[in-house]
Amino acid sequence: MKDYRIAMSESSEELVTFSDKDKITYLGFAKDKKSLVEITDFNGDQGEEFIERSKVLINIKHPHLAIVTSINNEDNKIYSVSEFIDGEDFHSYSKRVHAVPPDQVIKWIIQFLEGIRTLRSRGLSASLESTRLCVTGMGRTRVVIPECAIHKGQSKMHLGDEISQTIKVLTNHQEPSEPMVYPPEIEDLVNRLSQMDRIDAILLELRSADSTGNALLGDAFYPRSFLEREMFQRFRPEHALPASFVGMQRGFFHSNYQSLFEDQSTQETFRVTVVPPERIVPQEVLGLSLRDENSNLIKIKEIDEHNDFCILREVYVTGFSIQEFIERSANRSLDEVIILIQRVHDVLESFDGNPALSESFFESNIIIEFERLGGYGLNSLASVVPLKNWPPFEIKVRQHLTIPTMNIRSHSEIIGDSDELIGRVEQGLGVSAGQIFSWYLYLRRSSLKNAAISFLERLNKSILPSGYKSSIKEFDVNESTETNEETGMLDTAEDLDQEDGMEPLKVSPIAIALGYNENREDAEDDDKESNPIAKQLNKREEEDAILDFSLLNDDDPIFEEPASPSRRTAIILAIIVMILAIALALFLAHLSGRAFWLQG
């Protein structure tokens, strides 16, 4: 195991993620990939069967199955290496949590069965109780079957019985020592499932019972990740921060190990990131540094090392990561994606003299930062506002690895090849922003600079209309954007979206009276100092910008666009009618002599 390092517990024992009579699985670190892995050490009698099983798994890629990278036989010691699944198994979860919404449980079981169906087609199976629940975003989870839970042959337990029992336990509203109480529809469902063993029949039954769409999971039902349980045994990161630090937002979309805090003594905002301690991950591979060598790097203000975990305080400026942009921009045009990726490319070029830094080029480590939001919210900027209407922004890069980036799946989810991707674009087939960024950043992490440049050039020729091809380098929201003094609007060097139907934002007279001059860049400092109302509004705007991404549900009415002028007119007319009706009632009461002010 010279290429791997076994993680240690606080008591200097090897960290075990799973064990049974034939094998023990340890948490480890792959030195070449700089990834957390699980190393399964086989000590049973059926070594050839274990090797054969592992070889089959190496050739399977499925969203609900752990990625297996290798099977090794060194000095008569057999072990396999697979993706680290940072989650909580169903067995532990069901002991800790109950009264889970039935539709959420059904979704989890469906994901498990999709993985099992793939395994059974290869003569393999897996245990549901050893399958893990992982948090993938705010209110979102995913079921993944770890390599250690997979075995050759069929499960010893009847599949329908195993699933029925799990559904009953998770939806039970009573304590474990009390009789089970669960919704009536669950009782009918589990009675039907218990008689089944065919996966297709069970899936059909479960899908007919699933009715919630994309409902988000409540905080009380979150699974606890393995690293969270290991690192936060004695105290949590917020307990190690100064007393002046106040939490503002927990759980970014891409990580369970980040939060926003404000230092009330200085009014500074920090992104507090937790990374594993030395006993789990060698600190020299993380890329931690307090040196401010490049203005395009996110500055680390302080590194606070503990035996339990390591806390990084990063200076926070309002913005969002490329990962968050991808998750919220499903309807973006490809020319907008290319414009943004070109901006990212220009910044990454400044790090060519530091090849070690390229290993941290992940979507969640590249941040789009705005000094001012220009009247928009972060959610709107990430999801619907055209790039030509974005206020000036900068691209910043996190120089160190984080827990989400130390994952084999982050390195391996590049499907097909770049020629295939370009071919799909040329044929007008669907290509997502995530696919484009994934391929480009994969090439950069692999130090294939020329291939990355060629990839961008081919995309420019394939995606952008002929009128745009010459403007890709010219278009720069930050540098090629000028302020029109007559309208107060941002004019771009090249209008990329004349037909989007969006009207330019103008500064209202009321806003000007409150200190928001139309030419904000010229008068901003004077206005903020001289106008207390504008100063308070600016402070409020900054707070809203920071907290914007803490909203959990994209479908919530708070994300809706402002009402149309006709709707506003109707509301105003309704209010006027109500006032007139009240006035008429008071007038009639006065004429009748029964008004209260005429009594006595």
FIRO-474660 format. One line per 3 residues: their letters; for each residue y negated, x negated, z negated of C-alpha. Coordinates in Angstrom, 2 decimals. Layout:
<atoms>
a) Y:X:Z | ...
</atoms>
This chain:
<atoms>
mkd) 0.00:0.00:0.00 | -2.35:-2.89:0.68 | -4.62:-0.67:2.79
yri) -5.04:1.88:0.00 | -6.31:1.89:-3.55 | -4.92:4.35:-6.12
ams) -7.61:6.15:-8.13 | -7.47:5.84:-11.90 | -8.14:8.37:-14.63
ess) -10.50:7.77:-17.54 | -7.51:6.66:-19.61 | -6.64:4.03:-16.93
eel) -3.66:5.98:-15.62 | -3.00:6.69:-11.94 | -4.54:10.01:-10.88
vtf) -1.77:12.44:-9.93 | -2.55:15.48:-7.77 | 1.02:16.84:-7.54
sdk) 4.53:16.05:-8.76 | 8.06:17.46:-8.62 | 11.56:16.07:-9.03
dki) 11.52:14.21:-5.68 | 7.96:13.00:-5.24 | 4.66:12.14:-6.90
tyl) 1.34:12.47:-5.10 | -1.62:10.27:-6.09 | -5.30:10.39:-5.25
gfa) -6.15:7.26:-3.27 | -8.83:5.67:-1.12 | -8.27:4.41:2.44
kdk) -10.22:1.17:2.82 | -10.37:1.21:6.62 | -11.43:4.85:7.03
ksl) -13.47:4.91:3.81 | -11.86:8.22:3.01 | -10.24:9.84:0.01
vei) -6.54:10.45:0.69 | -3.40:11.71:-1.01 | -0.48:9.29:-1.14
tdf) 2.92:10.92:-1.66 | 5.51:8.55:-3.10 | 9.03:9.83:-2.36
ngd) 11.70:8.92:-4.94 | 14.48:11.38:-4.08 | 17.83:11.00:-2.33
qge) 16.88:12.54:1.03 | 14.63:9.76:2.30 | 15.48:10.28:5.98
efi) 14.70:13.98:5.69 | 11.31:13.19:4.11 | 10.50:10.73:6.92
ers) 11.52:13.25:9.58 | 9.41:15.96:7.93 | 6.37:13.65:7.79
kvl) 6.70:12.64:11.44 | 6.60:16.32:12.40 | 3.48:16.89:10.28
ini) 1.65:13.94:11.86 | 1.69:15.82:15.17 | 0.37:19.11:13.73
khp) -3.34:19.90:13.64 | -4.14:23.25:12.04 | -7.18:24.42:10.02
hla) -4.99:25.59:7.15 | -2.70:22.55:7.02 | -3.61:19.15:5.60
ivt) -3.86:16.33:8.13 | -1.04:13.78:7.75 | -2.00:10.33:9.04
sin) 1.03:8.08:8.46 | 4.52:7.64:7.04 | 5.39:4.20:5.67
ned) 8.52:2.41:4.48 | 7.61:-0.82:2.68 | 10.11:-2.75:0.58
nki) 12.39:0.32:0.46 | 9.46:2.36:-0.83 | 8.74:5.47:1.25
ysv) 5.33:7.09:1.12 | 3.16:9.28:3.31 | -0.64:9.43:3.56
sef) -2.55:12.66:4.12 | -5.96:14.25:3.85 | -7.24:14.79:0.31
idg) -7.65:18.53:-0.33 | -10.35:18.82:-2.98 | -9.47:22.28:-4.29
edf) -7.49:24.23:-6.87 | -3.91:25.37:-6.34 | -3.03:29.07:-6.61
hsy) -0.87:28.42:-9.67 | -3.77:26.99:-11.70 | -6.30:29.41:-10.25
skr) -4.26:32.51:-11.15 | -4.02:31.35:-14.76 | -7.79:30.93:-15.02
vha) -9.22:33.76:-12.91 | -8.36:37.44:-12.59 | -9.88:40.67:-11.22
vpp) -10.61:38.95:-7.90 | -11.83:41.42:-5.21 | -8.67:42.60:-3.37
dqv) -10.10:42.01:0.11 | -10.85:38.39:-0.78 | -7.28:37.85:-1.97
ikw) -5.98:39.40:1.24 | -8.09:36.97:3.31 | -6.61:34.03:1.41
iiq) -3.05:35.25:1.93 | -3.70:35.74:5.66 | -4.91:32.13:5.95
fle) -1.82:30.92:4.06 | 0.47:32.88:6.38 | -1.22:31.47:9.48
gir) -0.38:28.00:8.21 | 3.17:29.01:7.26 | 3.78:30.48:10.71
tlr) 2.96:27.10:12.28 | 5.24:25.32:9.80 | 8.18:27.69:10.34
srg) 8.00:27.12:14.09 | 8.80:23.45:13.27 | 11.54:24.19:10.75
lsa) 9.28:23.64:7.72 | 7.93:25.80:4.92 | 5.61:25.58:1.91
sle) 4.98:27.01:-1.53 | 2.12:29.46:-2.05 | 1.56:28.43:-5.67
str) 0.95:24.80:-4.59 | -1.41:25.82:-1.79 | -5.07:25.09:-2.56
lcv) -8.31:27.03:-2.47 | -11.35:25.01:-1.38 | -15.05:25.86:-1.40
tgm) -16.58:25.33:2.05 | -20.05:26.76:1.45 | -22.02:29.11:-0.72
grt) -19.68:32.04:-1.27 | -17.20:30.78:1.32 | -13.71:29.41:0.74
rvv) -10.75:28.20:2.75 | -7.03:28.00:2.07 | -5.33:24.70:2.92
ipe) -1.66:23.84:2.43 | -1.50:20.22:1.18 | 1.11:17.85:2.55
cai) 2.82:17.58:-0.84 | 3.56:21.35:-0.85 | 5.42:21.26:2.49
hkg) 9.20:20.87:2.62 | 11.95:21.04:5.20 | 13.87:24.29:5.62
qsk) 13.06:27.76:4.35 | 11.47:28.68:1.05 | 13.89:29.51:-1.74
mhl) 11.77:32.52:-2.69 | 11.54:35.68:-0.59 | 8.14:35.44:1.15
gde) 7.19:39.09:0.60 | 8.03:38.88:-3.12 | 6.03:35.66:-3.57
isq) 2.96:37.11:-1.86 | 3.19:40.44:-3.70 | 3.36:38.74:-7.07
tik) 0.35:36.54:-6.28 | -1.74:39.52:-5.14 | -0.90:41.45:-8.30
vlt) -1.77:38.56:-10.61 | -5.09:37.77:-8.92 | -6.29:41.39:-8.74
nhq) -5.14:42.25:-12.28 | -7.99:43.42:-14.52 | -6.17:42.79:-17.80
eps) -5.48:39.70:-19.86 | -2.14:37.93:-19.17 | -0.62:39.27:-22.40
epm) -1.48:42.88:-21.50 | 0.13:45.26:-18.97 | -1.16:44.73:-15.42
vyp) -3.88:47.04:-14.13 | -4.95:46.72:-10.52 | -6.44:49.06:-7.88
pei) -4.11:51.85:-6.64 | -4.28:50.64:-3.04 | -2.99:47.25:-4.17
edl) 0.05:48.85:-5.79 | 0.92:50.60:-2.53 | 0.35:47.41:-0.55
vnr) 2.49:45.12:-2.72 | 5.31:47.67:-2.74 | 5.40:47.55:1.06
lsq) 5.04:43.76:1.24 | 7.82:43.08:-1.24 | 10.35:44.43:1.27
mdr) 9.19:42.13:4.08 | 10.00:38.55:5.03 | 8.88:38.37:8.67
ida) 5.47:36.70:8.87 | 4.20:38.82:11.77 | 5.02:42.05:9.93
ill) 3.30:40.84:6.74 | 0.23:39.72:8.70 | 0.00:43.09:10.45
elr) 0.14:44.89:7.10 | -2.48:42.64:5.50 | -4.90:42.76:8.43
sad) -4.81:46.55:8.42 | -5.81:46.43:4.73 | -8.64:43.89:5.22
stg) -11.93:45.77:5.61 | -14.78:43.67:4.19 | -15.76:41.54:7.18
nal) -17.48:38.37:5.95 | -18.09:39.29:2.32 | -19.07:36.32:0.15
lgd) -17.21:35.27:-2.96 | -19.01:35.72:-6.28 | -19.75:32.70:-8.48
afy) -17.30:33.87:-11.15 | -14.39:33.55:-8.71 | -15.08:30.06:-7.36
prs) -12.08:27.71:-7.40 | -12.64:24.44:-9.26 | -12.20:21.34:-7.14
fle) -9.95:18.49:-8.27 | -12.79:15.95:-8.46 | -14.97:18.39:-10.38
rem) -12.24:18.81:-13.00 | -11.71:15.06:-13.17 | -15.35:13.93:-13.29
fqr) -16.89:16.67:-15.44 | -14.44:16.71:-18.34 | -16.93:15.63:-21.03
frp) -20.31:16.56:-19.60 | -21.91:17.68:-16.35 | -24.47:15.76:-14.25
eha) -27.39:17.89:-15.46 | -26.59:16.84:-19.03 | -27.20:13.20:-18.09
lpa) -30.65:13.84:-16.60 | -33.94:13.49:-18.53 | -35.09:16.52:-20.53
sfv) -38.02:17.02:-18.15 | -35.65:17.81:-15.25 | -35.26:21.53:-14.51
gmq) -32.64:22.81:-12.07 | -33.95:24.62:-9.01 | -30.98:25.16:-6.73
rgf) -27.25:24.61:-7.12 | -24.70:24.03:-4.42 | -25.96:23.14:-0.95
fhs) -24.01:24.62:1.95 | -22.07:21.46:2.64 | -21.31:20.26:-0.88
nyq) -20.43:21.25:-4.42 | -21.83:17.98:-5.68 | -25.56:18.33:-4.99
slf) -28.42:20.14:-6.73 | -32.20:20.23:-6.65 | -34.17:19.34:-9.77
edq) -37.88:19.19:-10.50 | -39.25:16.57:-12.86 | -41.83:18.65:-14.70
stq) -43.56:15.55:-16.02 | -44.45:14.36:-12.49 | -43.95:17.55:-10.40
etf) -41.59:15.57:-8.15 | -38.51:17.20:-6.65 | -35.22:15.30:-6.41
rvt) -31.94:15.94:-4.69 | -29.39:14.96:-7.32 | -26.13:13.84:-5.72
vvp) -22.90:13.08:-7.58 | -20.48:10.47:-6.21 | -17.19:9.28:-7.73
per) -17.22:6.42:-10.24 | -15.81:2.94:-9.65 | -12.38:3.92:-10.99
ivp) -11.99:6.42:-8.13 | -13.95:4.86:-5.24 | -15.08:1.22:-4.96
qev) -18.86:1.31:-5.32 | -19.44:-1.40:-2.72 | -18.16:0.88:0.07
lgl) -20.55:3.73:-0.76 | -23.61:1.94:0.60 | -25.79:2.54:-2.46
slr) -29.10:0.69:-2.42 | -32.54:1.08:-3.99 | -34.15:-1.07:-1.30
den) -36.50:0.79:1.03 | -35.70:-1.21:4.17 | -36.44:1.48:6.75
snl) -38.89:4.36:6.64 | -36.27:6.58:8.29 | -33.94:6.27:5.29
iki) -33.91:8.80:2.46 | -35.15:6.87:-0.54 | -32.90:6.63:-3.61
kei) -35.19:6.63:-6.64 | -32.54:5.82:-9.22 | -28.80:5.18:-9.58
deh) -27.31:6.25:-12.91 | -23.73:5.01:-13.35 | -21.29:6.51:-15.85
ndf) -17.56:6.14:-16.31 | -17.19:9.82:-15.40 | -19.37:9.84:-12.28
cil) -22.40:8.24:-10.64 | -25.70:10.15:-10.26 | -28.13:9.44:-7.42
rev) -31.69:10.74:-7.47 | -32.97:11.07:-3.92 | -36.61:11.86:-3.18
yvt) -36.63:15.37:-1.71 | -38.88:16.62:1.07 | -38.58:20.19:2.34
gfs) -35.97:20.43:5.06 | -32.33:20.93:5.95 | -29.45:18.86:7.26
iqe) -28.05:18.87:10.77 | -24.95:20.49:9.25 | -27.05:23.37:7.91
fie) -28.81:23.66:11.27 | -25.44:23.92:13.04 | -24.17:26.58:10.64
rsa) -27.26:28.75:11.11 | -28.09:28.29:14.78 | -25.26:30.01:16.61
nrs) -27.63:31.42:19.25 | -29.52:28.21:20.05 | -29.89:27.29:23.70
lde) -28.24:24.04:24.71 | -31.54:22.53:25.88 | -32.87:22.91:22.31
vii) -29.79:21.18:20.94 | -30.29:18.30:23.38 | -33.94:17.95:22.39
liq) -32.96:17.72:18.73 | -30.08:15.33:19.33 | -32.46:13.11:21.33
rvh) -34.76:12.96:18.31 | -31.78:12.01:16.16 | -30.74:9.38:18.69
dvl) -34.20:7.78:18.67 | -34.05:7.42:14.88 | -30.48:6.08:14.82
esf) -31.53:3.43:17.33 | -33.72:1.90:14.61 | -30.57:1.07:12.62
dgn) -28.87:-1.00:15.33 | -29.27:-4.14:13.24 | -27.28:-2.57:10.39
pal) -23.79:-1.70:11.68 | -22.50:-0.85:8.19 | -25.00:2.01:8.00
ses) -23.46:3.72:11.03 | -20.46:4.67:8.89 | -22.65:7.23:7.10
ffe) -23.76:9.01:10.31 | -22.43:12.47:9.50 | -24.05:15.86:10.11
sni) -24.64:16.40:6.40 | -26.28:12.96:6.05 | -28.95:13.50:8.71
iie) -31.89:15.52:7.40 | -34.71:17.29:9.25 | -37.79:17.07:7.01
fer) -41.01:19.09:7.26 | -44.23:18.18:5.50 | -45.50:21.74:6.03
lgg) -43.58:24.80:7.18 | -46.37:26.35:9.25 | -45.88:29.84:7.84
ygl) -42.11:29.94:8.41 | -39.27:29.85:5.92 | -36.53:27.23:6.09
nsl) -33.94:29.83:7.01 | -36.04:31.04:9.95 | -36.66:27.49:11.18
asv) -32.96:26.67:11.05 | -31.77:29.89:12.66 | -34.23:31.61:15.01
vpl) -37.57:29.83:15.46 | -37.62:27.97:18.82 | -38.00:24.22:18.53
knw) -41.28:24.36:20.44 | -42.73:26.41:17.58 | -41.47:24.12:14.82
ppf) -44.15:22.37:12.77 | -44.09:18.55:12.93 | -40.88:17.13:11.50
eik) -39.15:13.82:10.93 | -35.50:12.80:11.03 | -34.26:11.02:7.90
vrq) -30.84:9.48:7.27 | -28.92:9.24:4.02 | -27.72:5.65:3.75
hlt) -24.69:6.25:1.55 | -21.42:8.13:1.73 | -20.97:11.38:-0.19
ipt) -17.86:13.24:-1.29 | -17.88:15.59:1.75 | -18.12:12.64:4.15
mni) -15.27:10.72:2.47 | -12.73:13.04:4.03 | -10.25:12.42:6.81
rsh) -11.04:15.81:8.33 | -14.66:14.71:8.79 | -13.37:11.79:10.88
sei) -10.67:13.73:12.71 | -12.12:17.05:13.85 | -13.00:15.70:17.30
igd) -10.88:17.72:19.68 | -10.28:16.68:23.30 | -12.57:14.07:24.81
sde) -16.19:13.77:25.88 | -15.34:14.23:29.58 | -13.68:17.53:28.72
lig) -16.75:18.63:26.76 | -19.12:17.72:29.61 | -16.82:19.53:32.02
rve) -17.04:22.71:29.97 | -20.83:22.45:30.01 | -20.92:21.97:33.79
qgl) -18.67:25.00:34.24 | -20.93:27.13:32.04 | -18.24:27.60:29.39
gvs) -19.05:28.01:25.72 | -20.00:24.80:23.90 | -21.41:24.89:20.38
agq) -24.09:22.73:18.80 | -21.43:21.57:16.35 | -19.20:20.22:19.13
ifs) -22.06:18.28:20.72 | -23.29:16.75:17.47 | -19.73:15.98:16.34
wyl) -18.97:14.02:19.49 | -22.26:12.15:19.54 | -22.09:11.15:15.85
ylr) -18.42:10.22:16.20 | -19.37:7.76:18.94 | -22.16:6.35:16.76
rss) -19.86:5.95:13.73 | -17.36:4.18:15.96 | -20.08:1.68:17.01
lkn) -19.76:2.86:20.62 | -23.49:2.77:21.29 | -23.25:2.55:25.09
aai) -20.78:5.43:25.14 | -23.15:7.50:22.99 | -26.07:6.80:25.35
sfl) -23.94:7.67:28.37 | -22.83:10.87:26.64 | -26.46:11.91:26.12
erl) -27.46:11.06:29.69 | -24.62:13.14:31.10 | -25.55:16.05:28.84
nks) -29.17:15.83:29.99 | -28.07:16.09:33.62 | -25.53:18.83:32.95
ilp) -27.31:21.09:30.47 | -31.04:20.98:31.09 | -32.55:22.89:34.01
sgy) -34.13:20.69:36.65 | -37.61:21.44:35.33 | -36.70:20.03:31.93
kss) -34.89:16.85:32.90 | -37.98:14.71:33.08 | -39.41:16.01:29.82
ike) -36.60:15.28:27.39 | -38.15:12.02:26.22 | -41.67:13.42:26.37
fdv) -41.01:16.46:24.23 | -41.59:15.53:20.62 | -42.57:18.19:18.12
nes) -44.02:15.53:15.87 | -45.78:13.23:18.34 | -46.37:15.27:21.52
tet) -47.76:18.30:19.73 | -51.49:18.86:19.60 | -53.61:21.45:17.82
nee) -55.64:23.81:19.97 | -58.98:24.07:18.21 | -59.78:27.52:19.60
tgm) -56.59:29.26:18.52 | -55.29:27.01:15.77 | -51.97:26.93:17.60
ldt) -49.60:24.09:18.39 | -49.49:23.26:22.10 | -46.52:21.24:23.34
aed) -46.60:18.68:26.11 | -43.95:20.70:27.89 | -43.41:24.43:27.28
ldq) -39.65:24.75:26.98 | -39.41:28.45:26.27 | -42.04:30.45:28.15
edg) -39.79:33.46:28.43 | -38.68:33.86:24.85 | -41.23:36.60:24.23
mep) -42.46:35.15:20.94 | -46.19:35.35:20.32 | -47.90:32.25:18.89
lkv) -48.76:32.43:15.22 | -52.49:32.68:14.54 | -54.37:32.20:11.29
spi) -55.70:35.52:9.99 | -59.31:35.96:8.75 | -57.98:36.68:5.25
aia) -56.05:33.41:5.26 | -59.21:31.59:6.38 | -61.15:33.20:3.54
lgy) -58.51:31.99:1.10 | -58.87:28.44:2.31 | -56.43:28.22:5.21
nen) -58.69:26.96:8.00 | -57.51:27.40:11.53 | -57.66:23.63:11.93
red) -55.46:23.00:8.89 | -54.77:19.36:9.61 | -58.49:18.48:9.51
aed) -59.55:20.59:6.54 | -56.32:20.76:4.51 | -57.16:18.27:1.78
ddk) -60.69:19.61:1.21 | -59.50:23.22:1.09 | -56.72:22.57:-1.40
esn) -59.08:20.81:-3.77 | -62.02:23.22:-3.44 | -60.23:26.56:-3.27
pia) -58.08:27.43:-6.32 | -56.49:30.42:-4.59 | -55.40:28.30:-1.64
kql) -54.12:25.69:-4.07 | -51.90:28.26:-5.81 | -50.67:29.62:-2.48
nkr) -49.79:26.13:-1.33 | -47.81:25.56:-4.52 | -46.03:28.87:-4.05
eee) -45.24:28.01:-0.42 | -43.67:24.72:-1.48 | -41.53:26.46:-4.12
dai) -40.36:29.07:-1.62 | -39.54:26.35:0.87 | -37.32:24.57:-1.63
ldf) -35.54:27.71:-2.77 | -35.17:29.29:0.66 | -31.63:27.97:1.21
sll) -30.42:29.21:-2.19 | -30.11:32.68:-0.68 | -26.46:33.49:-0.41
ndd) -26.09:36.16:2.23 | -27.30:35.80:5.79 | -26.96:39.57:6.21
dpi) -29.25:40.35:3.30 | -32.36:42.34:4.27 | -34.53:39.49:2.97
fee) -33.63:37.55:6.12 | -34.95:40.26:8.43 | -37.99:39.61:10.58
pas) -41.31:41.20:9.56 | -41.77:44.83:10.50 | -43.16:45.63:13.96
psr) -46.79:46.84:14.32 | -45.63:50.40:15.06 | -43.56:50.45:11.88
rta) -46.49:49.15:9.83 | -48.74:51.85:11.33 | -46.21:54.55:10.42
iil) -46.03:53.29:6.84 | -49.84:53.29:6.51 | -50.05:56.85:7.91
aii) -47.36:58.02:5.49 | -49.32:56.60:2.55 | -52.53:58.30:3.75
vmi) -50.71:61.65:4.08 | -49.36:61.31:0.53 | -52.85:60.60:-0.85
lai) -54.30:63.61:1.01 | -51.51:65.86:-0.29 | -52.23:64.82:-3.88
ala) -55.96:65.39:-3.38 | -55.30:68.86:-1.91 | -53.09:69.80:-4.85
lfl) -55.79:68.75:-7.32 | -58.43:70.69:-5.37 | -56.34:73.90:-5.36
ahl) -55.68:73.54:-9.08 | -59.41:73.24:-9.67 | -60.14:76.38:-7.64
sgr) -57.49:78.38:-9.50 | -58.97:77.41:-12.83 | -55.65:76.05:-14.10
afw) -56.50:72.36:-13.87 | -56.04:70.50:-17.16 | -59.63:69.30:-17.18
lqg) -60.82:72.96:-17.18 | -58.69:73.99:-20.15 | -60.21:74.45:-23.62
</atoms>
